[in-house]
Each structure stands twice: as C-alpha cells, then as structure tokens.
Amino acid sequence: MAISEIEKLERRFAENPQGLTFAPLAEIHRKNGDVAKALELLGPGLALHPDYIPASIVLGRCHLDLGDQHAAEAAFTAGGSAVGVQPVPPELLTALRAATRRSSMRVKA
C-alpha cells in the first residue's frame, strides 16, 4: 500500500513537531480545503520559526482563501522582513492592494 504525501508529512511532523514540516503539511491541508487545519499548524510553527518564508506564504494563501486580502498581504510581507527579503514579488503585492481597494469600494457602495 502506497503512503500518501499527507501521511508522510504527518509522520514527519509527529516525529519532529519543532521542525519545519508544519509548512508543507499546512499547504496540503489548505489545498484539500481544510484552511482551519492549516492555520492550526501555522500558528505554533510560525511562533517557533517566524522567519520561515515558505510558512508565511502558506499563511498568506490561507488568508486569500478566506477572502482576507489585508491579512494575506501582511503575511506575505512579514515572512521576509526580519531577514531583509520580500517573499512575494512586488507586482503581486500591487495586485493584492488593488483587489483590496476594489473590495472596499464594493462594501462602501
């Protein structure tokens, strides 16, 4: 019987919950539609590894999935700020800002 990717990552995470496996595991949960489980993994993981850029990107994607562009932008920019890296290309941040403005305008109208 083949072991699924999620089972492999869950096993690795169980063996070392202080490691970096939380980010790819959270991404798989997010892709499977379980954003709540992804956020559950990301909170403690980012508390231990606040500069781990892949985790910040997954967090931003979770917020986008939930429709929260402001939180997504904050997550995308936070990951690399401590190490002087911007994990998300500037053009994507510009697009996020534009989407947020359009969304805000619709709410006000």
C-alpha positions in Angstrom: 0.0 0.0 0.0 1.4 3.4 -1.0 1.6 6.1 1.6 0.1 9.4 0.6 2.0 12.6 0.8 -0.1 13.9 3.6 0.6 10.7 5.6 4.3 11.1 5.0 4.3 14.7 6.2 2.1 13.9 9.2 4.5 11.2 10.2 7.5 13.5 9.8 5.7 16.2 11.8 4.8 13.8 14.6 8.5 12.8 14.8 9.7 16.4 15.0 6.9 18.9 15.8 9.5 21.6 16.3 10.8 21.2 12.8 9.8 22.9 9.5 7.4 20.2 8.2 4.5 22.2 9.5 4.6 24.4 6.4 4.2 21.8 3.7 1.7 19.9 5.8 -0.3 23.1 6.2 -0.2 23.7 2.5 -1.5 20.3 1.7 -4.4 20.8 4.2 -5.1 24.2 2.6 -5.1 22.7 -0.9 -7.5 20.0 0.4 -9.9 22.7 1.6 -9.1 22.5 5.3 -7.9 26.0 5.9 -8.7 25.8 9.6 -6.3 22.8 10.0 -3.7 24.7 8.0 -4.0 27.7 10.3 -3.8 25.4 13.3 -0.4 24.2 12.1 0.9 27.5 11.1 0.2 29.4 14.3 2.6 27.4 16.5 5.0 26.7 13.7 5.5 30.4 12.9 5.8 31.2 16.6 8.9 28.9 16.6 10.1 29.9 13.1 8.9 33.4 12.4 11.3 34.0 9.6 10.5 30.8 7.7 9.3 32.3 4.4 7.5 29.3 3.0 5.3 29.2 6.1 4.4 32.9 5.7 3.5 32.3 2.1 1.2 29.4 3.1 -0.3 31.7 5.7 -0.9 34.4 3.1 -2.6 31.8 0.8 -4.8 30.7 3.7 -5.9 34.3 4.2 -6.6 34.7 0.5 -8.7 31.5 0.6 -10.7 33.1 3.4 -11.1 36.4 1.4 -8.9 38.5 3.8 -6.6 40.4 1.5 -5.2 42.6 4.2 -4.1 39.6 6.4 -2.8 37.9 3.3 -0.6 40.9 2.4 0.6 41.2 6.0 1.6 37.5 5.9 3.3 37.8 2.5 5.4 40.7 3.6 6.1 39.6 7.2 8.0 36.4 6.5 11.0 38.1 4.9 11.0 41.4 6.7 13.2 40.2 9.5 15.9 38.9 7.1 15.6 41.7 4.6 13.8 39.6 1.9 10.5 40.2 0.3 9.0 36.7 -0.3 6.3 37.9 -2.7 7.0 39.8 -5.9 6.1 43.5 -5.8 3.7 43.1 -8.7 1.7 40.6 -6.7 1.5 42.9 -3.7 0.3 45.7 -6.1 -2.4 43.3 -7.4 -3.4 42.4 -3.8 -3.7 46.1 -2.9 -5.8 46.8 -6.0 -8.1 43.9 -5.2 -8.4 45.1 -1.6 -9.3 48.6 -2.8 -12.0 47.2 -5.2 -13.3 45.0 -2.4 -13.5 48.0 0.0 -15.2 50.2 -2.7 -17.9 47.5 -3.2 -18.6 47.3 0.6 -19.0 51.1 0.8 -21.3 51.3 -2.2 
